[in-house]
């Protein structure tokens, strides 16, 4: 039985533009990096990186904190974000409208 090869989405323009958005957690716009989600449909294998359709903007310090924490799901839940995969997919769907992407991030109410 052949297993179909799944190709990881690579989108250089989106990867570049994600740095223009506010951090999903802090909402600040300085020092933004793209975090490729660790638990998502497009991640290929244990050592593989997720596709560019499953990235979220984080400050460099939040990105380091996430990786030091270890459990991505729990990390985002600690900030009130339980649907990070859906947020990443919505951002990618709206990738050609950075104002819409910014609004999506700003509407994530993670400090209740």
Secondary structure, 3 states (H helix, E strand, C coil): CCCCCCCCCCCHHHHHHHHHCCCCCCCCCCCEEEEECCCCCCCCCCCCCCCHHHEEEEEHHHHHHHHHHCCHHHHHHHCCCCCHHHHHHHHHHCCCCHHHHHHHHHCCCCCC
